[in-house]
Amino acid sequence: MPPPKRNLLLAFDAFGTLFTPRAPIAEQYGEVARRYGVAVGYQQLGESFRRVFKEEAKERPNYGKAVGMGARAWWGGVITKTLTPFLAKDQPLPDALISDLLTRFSTEKGYILYPDVLPFFQKLRDLKAQRSGFRPTNDPWRWDRTVVGVITNSDDRVPGILASLGLRVGPRRFGVASSVQRFEFEKKVGDDISFVVMSYDVGFEKPDRRMFDAAKELLRETLAESDASVTEEDVEDFQMLYVGDDVRKDYFGAGSAGWSAVVVDREERFAEELEGKAVAMVETRIEGDKEEDPFRKVAVIKDLRSLYGTVEN
């Protein structure tokens, strides 16, 4: 049996795992639209958004990346097509309305962290501070070093959203040259999230294993920031754990790439199985499975606090 790994690469999905809309998307679209004189109904608006998003994702995958389209232009098209059916005859769709929605859904105005997220990251901050001189004997986090990343099917808004919500996000992105120079204050406090892998940058979306391989590349770069002689063995000494909310894209996608994974039960689908437990192995079907297909076993946690008791070798 190989020796247990001493270090942890802990990566998260973003939307639906770390943050969620502050209010339903249709409600927020409707609020801004009414401000510009566009009369909408929330139910009809929600239906319009879901239809348009699905169509645009099929015709111009990965937020337009597949057809050489910028993400901002892609979202502008989604907004325009979503709201056009609600315009009066000869009523134009104001450019300022589109701009306001793009701004809202790039910041804390449009999103909110799940209530367990900041406490979890604060705990990691506290543990890092406590270990500055020695490792406490009652330390609940057994890893010598923890590197945290985000792997998300999204465009380039995610780092700014996370930062606006109170997390310290490092500058490293896959495929994007960036300076890793830090001011002394930044070196002292450190990042909550060392890097972000976005499907728009990689050119592929989860569950494609290239999303997870990109994270390993950024782990290597992160380690090299403090030690230029980092080797492949140093990278392989990290346990890889992915946390997401989607069984197919996150859990089985990560598993196919050789990672460990857990699903955080944000919609309380498995509340009964998780009663009184930090983690539960549940049997479920995923999107695309047929009724005659066997159930699949999935490791599920209630919230991020459960991670302190679920990370195994």
N, C-alpha and C positions, 0 to 999 in steps of 0.2 A: 504494500500500500504506500503511495507517495506521501511525503510529509505534508501536513496541513499548510496551506498558504497563509502568509503573514499579513498580507495587505489586501485592500478591497477597492475595486472600482465600482462605485454605486451610481447607476445611471437611471434617470427618470424620464418618462414621457412628460409632456407639458400640459396641453389642453385636456381636461378631464381627469388629470392625475394631480397636478400641482395647482392649477387654477381653472376657473369656470366663469361663464358670463355673470356679471353683477346682477343682471336681470335677464329674463328671456330675450333672445336676439330679436324676435319680432317686436317685443315691447320697446326695446331700445331703438330699433329702426323707426318704429312708429312715432316715438317721442320726437326724434329729430325731424322726421318727415313733416309732422304737423307744424313744427316750428317754421317750416318753409311753405306752408299752405297746401301740403299734399295730404288729402284726406284718405286714411287707411283704416282697415279693420285688422286687429291683431291676428285673428285666426287665418283670414285670407292672406295676410302678409307672411305669416309663418309658412303657409303652404307654398306661396310663391317663392320664398327664399329657398326652401328645401328643393323644390323642382329646379330652380335655376342653378343652385350650387351643384346638384348632381349632373346636370347637363354640361356645365362648364368644366367640371372635373373630368368628365369623359372626353369632351372635345379638346380641351387644353389641360392635360394632366399636370399634376405637381405645381399648381398655382401658376401655370403658363410656362414653366421651365421647359417642358417638352417641345414647345413650339417657339421658343426664343422670346417669350413675352415676359415683361417685368411683373413681379407680384402685385405692385401697386396698381398697374393697369388692369391686371386680372381681376382684382377685387373691385376696381371701379366698374368693370363690366358687370360683375355680379350685382352690385348695388343698382346700377342703371336698369338692368333687366328685371330685377326684383320689383322695383318701384314703378316702372313704366306703366303697367296695367292700371295703376291707381291715379294716373294723371288725367285731368280734365282735357277736353278737346283743345288742342293747340297750346296746352300748358307745357312749358319747358321744364326739364328737370334741372334745378339750379346746381351749378358746379360747386357752390359752397356747401350744399347739402352732402354731396359725395365726399368732399374734403373733410367735413365735420365727422362723418361716419368713419372714414379712414383713420382720422386722429383718435377718435374715441376707442376704436378697437386696436389701437397700438399702445394703450396706456392703461393705468388703473381706472380710468373712467368707464371702461367697458368690462373689466374683469375684476375678480376677487380671488384671493388665495383660499383654499380649503382651510378650515380652522386648525387642523393639525400640522400644517406645513411650517409656519414660522416657529412654533414650539420645537418641532423636530430639528430644524436647522440651528436654532438657538442651543439646543442640547449638544449638537456637534461642535458649535463654537465653544461652549463651556468646556467640553472634554479636551479640545485642542489647547485651550488656555491652561487647564489643569495639568496637562502633560508637558508644559514648557520646561519644567525642571525634572520631573519624575512621573512615573505612571502609578496612580493610586491603586491600592490593592483591591478596592471595591469598584474598579472601573467596569461598567457594564458593556463597554464596547471593546471587544478583544483584539481588534485590528491594530497593527503597528502604525499603518498609514492608510488613510482613506482619501481617495480622490473622487469627487462628485462631478458628474456630467449630466447633460440633458440630450436625449436622442428623440427627435420629434418630426412627424410628418407635417411640416409647416414651412412658412417663408421666414424672412429675416426680421419679423416683428418680435419674435419670442424673447430674445435677450432683453430688449427694451421693456417689454411687458413685465418680465420677472423683476427687473431692476426697479421699475416704478412701483412694484408691490412690496418692496423692502428687502429683496435678496441681493447679495453682492455677487455679481456675475463677471467673471473674467473675460478678457477680450478674444480668447482663442476660438476660431471657427474653422470648420473643415473647408479646405480649398480657398481660404481667404487669408492673404498675408496680413499679419498684424504684429505690432510691436508688443513685446511682453515686458517692457520696462515698467517698473513700479516705483511710485514714490515711497518714501520710508513708511508713511502711515499705512499705505496699502499693503506693504510687505508685512507689517506687524499684525494687522487684523486678518489678512488673508481673504480668499474668496469663498463664498458658500458653494458656488458652482464654477469649476475650473474651465469648462468648455461647453459649447453647444453644437450639436450636430443637427442640421436641418435638412430635410429632404430636398429643398430647393437648391441647396449647395451641392449635395451629393449627386443629385440627378436621378435618384431612385427613392422609393418610399418603402417603409416597413410594410410587410414582413421581410423584404429583401435583405439578405444578410450583409450586403455592402453598407447598410446604415450602421450596423454594429461593428463591422470591420473598421469603418471610419472612426468610431469612438476609440478603438484600440490604437489607431494611429495618433489620435490626439492625446491619449494617455502617454504614449511614448514621448511626444513633444513636451507634455507637461513635466514629465520626469526629467527630461533633458534640460529644462529651464534651471534646475538646481544642480544637475550633475550631467555634464556633457558626455561622460563616458558610459551612459546608460546602455544596457545590452538587451537583447531579446529575452534573456533569462530574467532580467529585472521586470520586464512587462509581464511575463508568464507567471511571476510570483504574485500576481494580483488575481484574487477571486473576482469574477465578473458577475454582477447581479443587476438585473433590470427590473424596474417597477413601473407598471402601466395599468391601464384600466380596460384594455381591449384584449380579449382572450386570443383571438387569431393573430392580430398584428404584433401585439406586445409579448404575450406569454410564449406562444409557439414560434413566433418570429425570432425572439431571443434564444429560445431553446435550440432552434435549427442552426443558429450561429455559434453554439457551444457555450452559451451563457446559462447561468441559473436565472430564474425569474419568479416573480409573484405578481398576482393581480390584486390591486387595491379596490375594494368593493364600494365604490362611490355611490352607486345606485341601490345599495343594500339588497341586492339580488340573493345574497347568500347569508342573510342575517341569522337565519335559523341554524345553519351549519357552524357559524362563527360564535354562537352564544357561549360566552365564557372562555373563549380560546383566542390566542394570539394569531394562530394560523390554522387553516383547515384545508385538507385535501378534499375537494368536491368534484362530483361527476357532473358534467354538463355537455351540451352540444354548442357548437359555434355556428356562425353564419355560413351557410353553404352546405352544412351537414344535412343529410337526408334522414327521414324518420327511422329508417332501418339501420342507420349507421350506429355503431356503438358509442356510448358516452365516453368522454375524455376526462382524465383526471387533471385537475388544475389546483395549484397552491394559491390560496386566497388569504388576504389579510384585511382587517377591518379598517385600519388607517395606518399612517406612517409610524406611529408610536410602536406598533407591533413589530417593526423591523428589529428592535433591540433583542427580540427573542426568536427571530426566524432565520437569521443568516447562519447557515451551516456550511461545513466543508463538503 
